[in-house]
Amino acid sequence: MDKRKRWREQEQRLVERWNAAALRYRDVQAEISSQGAENEALKLKAQTARDEIEAVRREVARLKVEFNSGKRY
């Protein structure tokens, strides 16, 4: 049971990271659309948010492989 609890907490943190990164990306996209795409600082913020989403996506893929191989649950 201790492993399952730890895995659930890990998955919950992953969901929180995903939601936070997606929210940042949506906010930056809204700023870009209102101010125009010429702002380099906004482009950098958007790229950072995309990078975080991609990192979380890779982590989800790793957990999915663990689950499908029987290493989780």
C-alpha positions, -999 to 999 in steps of 0.1 A, spaced: 0 0 0 28 24 7 40 21 -29 6 29 -42 2 59 -20 36 72 -32 27 66 -68 -6 84 -64 11 114 -49 37 113 -77 9 112 -103 -10 141 -85 21 163 -86 25 155 -123 -11 165 -129 -5 198 -110 26 205 -130 7 198 -162 -21 221 -153 2 249 -141 23 247 -174 -9 247 -195 -23 277 -177 10 296 -181 10 288 -218 -26 299 -223 -19 331 -204 11 339 -225 -8 330 -257 -35 355 -247 -9 382 -240 7 375 -274 -26 378 -292 -34 410 -275 0 427 -278 12 411 -310 39 385 -317 68 410 -319 75 409 -281 106 387 -276 100 384 -239 66 369 -245 80 345 -271 105 333 -246 78 328 -219 58 308 -244 88 287 -253 95 280 -216 59 270 -210 60 247 -241 92 231 -228 77 224 -194 46 208 -211 69 187 -232 89 176 -201 57 166 -183 45 148 -214 78 127 -214 73 120 -177 37 108 -184 50 86 -212 75 70 -188 49 64 -162 26 49 -188 53 25 -199 59 15 -162 22 9 -158 18 -11 -190 48 -33 -182 34 -41 -147 59 -22 -127 32 0 -113 1 -13 -94 
